[in-house]
Amino acid sequence: MTREHRPIGFIGLGAMGRHMTANLLRAGHPLVVWARRPEAAESLRAAGAAVATSPRALAERCDTVLTIVTDAAAVDEVVLGEQGVIHGARPGSLVIDMGTISPVDARRVAAALEARGIDHLDAPVSGGPVGAERATLAMMVGGPAPALERARPLLACLAKTIVHVGGHGAGLVAKAANQMIMCVTLQAIAEALLYAKRAGVDAGRVRDALLGGFAGGPILEVFGKRMVEREFTPGVEARLHHKDIGIAVRLARELGLALPASALAEQSFNAIMGNGHGQSDSAVLIEILERMSLGAARP
């Protein structure tokens, strides 16, 4: 089977991956998928995808493997583990990791793959499940430019914007910067809406007013609405933002940077986790800040 007709491998069928795989199938790409929970792959099997018994078995059938799993430990398992992609992929194959991990971990994985003649791109995405469903994600790519150009037609089925940021890990540096802005903005929105409510003003109308000015934007539009309505069904689970802002703050620490706003946002997400809301939408931050304010107001 020629490279053009070999299936695409896809690992990670969560909130993002299930939409991405659907878009690839709609674009006519044959797929081989693997999921830790076999039931997660059943709808894709029904839609025509093949289901592999392991990441290794998947890689044996594919020249390009896409992964989007939760963290570095999961990447290590599916790519470098005993039944990992590295043991089934041929030299000249390409592994594209679209999850959010540390740039340090991405470079380590890339080095292990390249020692076997396998190319690697870190290509984290922004846009959430809605962007994944609509194929309007923003993709930040690190790794060799020729590997990206080879993959670009495939990635264009998933993302509206694809930017080559630099070498290995550069895409994840950009994603960390994205998440710093995201989490700090969530902090500001939660504080502003809580302030409005405590001042006796309708927080929903304040949000409506702010959307028309420089403070407006998709974070205020989407997460601000959830905060006003106290709708905390995810969306984006807070535990993922907690992981991401933690990656950014740890890397900043290693670089000797003082980033006080990011550090504060990390503490707020620590509070979300400590209150047992890791699987709630990140909009739950307003409720956590409200509890903290009530505590501070007690004599």
DRENMISE-83505 format. One record per residue (C-alpha): z, x, y. Coordinates in Angstrom, 3 decimals. Last residue first. Example, Ala and Ser with C-alpha at 12.3 -4.5 7.8 and 13.67 -1.06 7.14 Angstrom:
2
((7.140,13.670,-1.060))
((7.800,12.300,-4.500))
***
This chain:
299
((61.601,-15.212,38.518))
((58.354,-16.314,36.835))
((55.182,-15.748,38.852))
((54.184,-12.602,36.947))
((54.225,-14.514,33.672))
((52.087,-17.278,35.125))
((49.637,-14.651,36.377))
((49.416,-13.019,32.930))
((48.751,-16.413,31.346))
((45.990,-17.066,33.871))
((44.507,-13.633,33.219))
((44.332,-14.444,29.497))
((42.727,-17.827,30.207))
((40.121,-16.246,32.458))
((39.330,-13.645,29.764))
((38.379,-16.491,27.423))
((34.892,-16.075,28.918))
((34.489,-13.270,26.359))
((33.739,-15.953,23.769))
((36.411,-16.285,21.102))
((36.458,-14.121,17.977))
((38.765,-11.521,19.513))
((41.160,-14.199,20.776))
((44.314,-13.128,18.947))
((46.452,-12.476,22.008))
((46.345,-8.722,21.422))
((42.553,-8.854,21.303))
((42.334,-10.594,24.667))
((44.943,-8.202,26.075))
((42.891,-5.198,24.902))
((39.955,-6.865,26.654))
((41.966,-6.842,29.868))
((42.950,-3.216,29.310))
((39.293,-2.255,28.831))
((38.402,-4.027,32.086))
((41.057,-1.974,33.874))
((39.632,1.259,32.442))
((36.153,0.208,33.534))
((37.390,-0.378,37.088))
((39.280,2.924,37.117))
((36.419,5.176,36.017))
((37.809,8.721,36.343))
((35.353,11.036,34.614))
((36.262,14.139,32.587))
((33.237,13.791,30.315))
((35.449,13.189,27.272))
((37.294,10.493,29.237))
((34.005,8.875,30.180))
((33.043,8.841,26.494))
((36.305,7.100,25.624))
((35.818,4.571,28.441))
((32.282,3.695,27.355))
((33.134,3.335,23.661))
((36.139,1.158,24.528))
((33.946,-1.013,26.746))
((31.716,-1.598,23.717))
((34.420,-2.373,21.181))
((36.177,-4.846,23.488))
((32.797,-6.400,24.346))
((32.279,-6.910,20.624))
((35.780,-8.306,20.083))
((35.131,-10.818,22.868))
((32.558,-12.608,20.745))
((29.331,-13.243,22.628))
((28.302,-16.834,22.758))
((31.001,-17.710,21.251))
((33.023,-20.933,21.455))
((35.210,-20.398,24.503))
((34.267,-23.382,26.631))
((36.964,-23.628,29.286))
((34.497,-25.574,31.467))
((34.999,-23.296,34.470))
((35.130,-20.178,32.278))
((32.049,-21.210,30.299))
((30.139,-21.821,33.529))
((31.221,-18.406,34.835))
((30.020,-16.829,31.594))
((26.469,-18.136,31.928))
((25.732,-18.306,35.656))
((28.187,-15.627,36.729))
((26.741,-13.233,34.151))
((23.174,-14.348,34.913))
((23.378,-13.605,38.621))
((24.992,-14.703,41.859))
((27.353,-12.509,43.869))
((24.521,-11.779,46.306))
((24.298,-15.453,47.227))
((23.168,-18.796,45.778))
((25.233,-18.470,42.592))
((28.333,-18.082,44.750))
((28.175,-21.676,45.935))
((27.868,-23.103,42.436))
((30.749,-20.896,41.268))
((32.915,-22.167,44.121))
((31.950,-25.709,43.162))
((33.099,-25.089,39.600))
((36.330,-23.489,40.788))
((37.314,-26.642,42.709))
((39.679,-25.390,45.417))
((43.491,-25.504,45.345))
((44.117,-21.816,46.019))
((45.120,-21.394,42.357))
((41.689,-22.672,41.306))
((39.827,-20.366,43.652))
((41.865,-17.337,42.579))
((41.239,-18.153,38.906))
((37.529,-18.343,39.656))
((37.571,-15.000,41.480))
((39.690,-13.231,38.849))
((37.511,-14.426,35.976))
((34.371,-13.425,37.866))
((35.725,-9.956,38.692))
((36.783,-9.258,35.104))
((33.443,-10.475,33.779))
((31.763,-8.151,36.279))
((33.807,-5.194,34.999))
((32.804,-6.123,31.446))
((29.072,-6.413,32.154))
((28.812,-3.390,34.443))
((30.597,-1.222,31.873))
((28.499,-2.826,29.154))
((25.260,-1.793,30.832))
((26.536,1.761,31.336))
((27.412,1.896,27.628))
((23.906,0.619,26.858))
((22.371,3.383,28.982))
((24.436,6.011,27.134))
((23.341,4.309,23.927))
((19.678,4.709,24.793))
((20.296,8.361,25.598))
((21.824,9.039,22.177))
((18.832,10.970,20.867))
((16.523,12.013,23.681))
((15.586,10.107,26.827))
((15.662,6.646,28.428))
((12.523,5.175,26.863))
((12.522,1.661,28.317))
((11.504,-1.491,26.439))
((11.616,-4.776,28.366))
((10.584,-8.116,26.850))
((12.175,-7.347,23.505))
((11.848,-8.569,19.921))
((8.128,-8.769,19.090))
((7.597,-5.858,21.503))
((9.682,-3.779,19.088))
((6.876,-3.929,16.523))
((4.170,-2.932,18.997))
((6.485,-0.150,20.301))
((7.259,1.455,16.941))
((4.626,4.217,16.966))
((5.154,4.717,20.684))
((8.895,5.030,20.059))
((8.423,7.650,17.365))
((6.099,9.613,19.656))
((8.746,9.542,22.438))
((11.424,11.151,20.261))
((14.871,9.582,20.567))
((16.778,7.209,22.829))
((15.707,3.679,23.644))
((17.154,0.992,25.887))
((15.899,-2.470,24.909))
((16.105,-5.516,27.180))
((15.863,-8.686,25.123))
((13.388,-11.478,25.846))
((12.482,-12.346,22.244))
((13.632,-15.951,22.876))
((16.117,-15.953,19.988))
((17.294,-12.410,20.699))
((17.666,-13.192,24.394))
((19.781,-16.246,23.533))
((21.822,-14.219,21.021))
((22.753,-11.647,23.663))
((20.497,-10.167,26.313))
((21.035,-6.443,25.995))
((19.682,-4.204,23.256))
((20.484,-0.891,21.653))
((17.543,1.290,20.591))
((18.766,4.502,18.996))
((15.671,5.975,17.414))
((15.425,8.017,14.223))
((12.684,9.886,12.378))
((13.082,10.841,8.707))
((12.212,14.389,7.589))
((15.330,14.721,5.434))
((17.155,16.904,8.002))
((15.900,14.332,10.526))
((18.069,11.701,8.863))
((21.277,13.720,9.048))
((20.545,14.753,12.644))
((19.869,11.157,13.693))
((23.165,10.009,12.163))
((25.090,12.672,14.077))
((23.207,11.887,17.293))
((24.042,8.187,16.925))
((27.712,8.969,16.339))
((27.910,10.992,19.561))
((26.011,8.284,21.463))
((28.849,5.939,20.462))
((27.830,2.680,18.796))
((25.977,-0.433,19.926))
((23.465,-1.806,17.449))
((19.672,-1.487,17.605))
((19.352,1.361,15.098))
((15.735,2.262,14.421))
((14.987,4.223,11.230))
((11.485,5.673,10.882))
((9.789,7.040,7.776))
((7.942,10.358,7.843))
((9.809,11.694,4.833))
((10.406,8.753,2.492))
((13.424,6.483,2.755))
((15.498,5.649,-0.314))
((18.490,7.981,-0.094))
((18.697,7.882,3.705))
((18.767,4.075,3.675))
((22.209,4.046,2.134))
((23.385,3.334,-1.396))
((25.881,6.216,-1.392))
((26.331,5.858,2.381))
((24.213,7.439,5.115))
((22.295,4.464,6.554))
((24.131,1.308,5.448))
((27.619,2.794,5.248))
((27.375,5.150,8.222))
((25.992,2.333,10.371))
((28.888,0.091,9.297))
((31.416,2.769,10.225))
((29.631,3.274,13.557))
((29.975,-0.384,14.530))
((28.714,-3.940,14.126))
((25.312,-3.800,12.508))
((21.785,-3.989,13.885))
((19.419,-2.004,11.693))
((15.635,-1.736,11.701))
((13.846,0.140,8.919))
((10.253,1.356,9.203))
((8.334,2.867,6.283))
((9.498,0.213,3.828))
((9.822,-0.353,0.068))
((12.179,2.500,-0.838))
((14.155,1.695,2.325))
((15.136,-1.714,0.949))
((16.328,-0.245,-2.347))
((18.519,2.209,-0.435))
((19.884,-0.541,1.807))
((20.898,-2.426,-1.356))
((19.764,-5.317,-3.571))
((16.780,-6.130,-1.378))
((15.813,-9.624,-0.240))
((12.122,-10.402,0.298))
((11.248,-12.524,3.314))
((9.254,-15.729,2.936))
((11.105,-18.355,4.976))
((13.234,-19.365,1.965))
((14.285,-15.734,1.557))
((15.146,-15.753,5.245))
((17.370,-18.807,4.805))
((19.072,-17.081,1.867))
((19.836,-13.798,3.610))
((23.292,-14.682,4.946))
((24.251,-15.913,1.467))
((24.048,-12.334,0.188))
((26.949,-11.218,2.427))
((26.477,-7.500,3.111))
((22.933,-8.304,4.184))
((19.600,-6.793,3.207))
((16.120,-7.723,4.352))
((12.535,-6.954,3.341))
((10.062,-8.388,5.796))
((6.325,-9.033,6.073))
((5.343,-9.025,9.747))
((3.323,-12.060,10.853))
((4.662,-12.479,14.390))
((6.630,-15.528,13.224))
((8.282,-13.334,10.572))
((9.282,-10.795,13.215))
((10.668,-13.544,15.450))
((12.762,-14.978,12.599))
((14.075,-11.491,11.843))
((15.189,-11.081,15.444))
((16.936,-14.459,15.472))
((18.965,-13.696,12.336))
((19.691,-10.220,13.602))
((21.414,-11.232,16.816))
((24.125,-13.580,15.542))
((24.417,-11.713,12.253))
((21.713,-10.672,9.817))
((22.125,-6.891,9.790))
((19.583,-4.767,7.926))
((15.834,-5.211,8.418))
((13.054,-3.402,6.553))
((9.477,-3.915,7.696))
((6.913,-4.523,4.981))
((4.061,-2.155,4.105))
((0.677,-3.353,5.288))
((0.041,-0.902,8.142))
((1.612,1.930,6.137))
((-0.965,1.421,3.406))
((0.000,0.000,0.000))
***
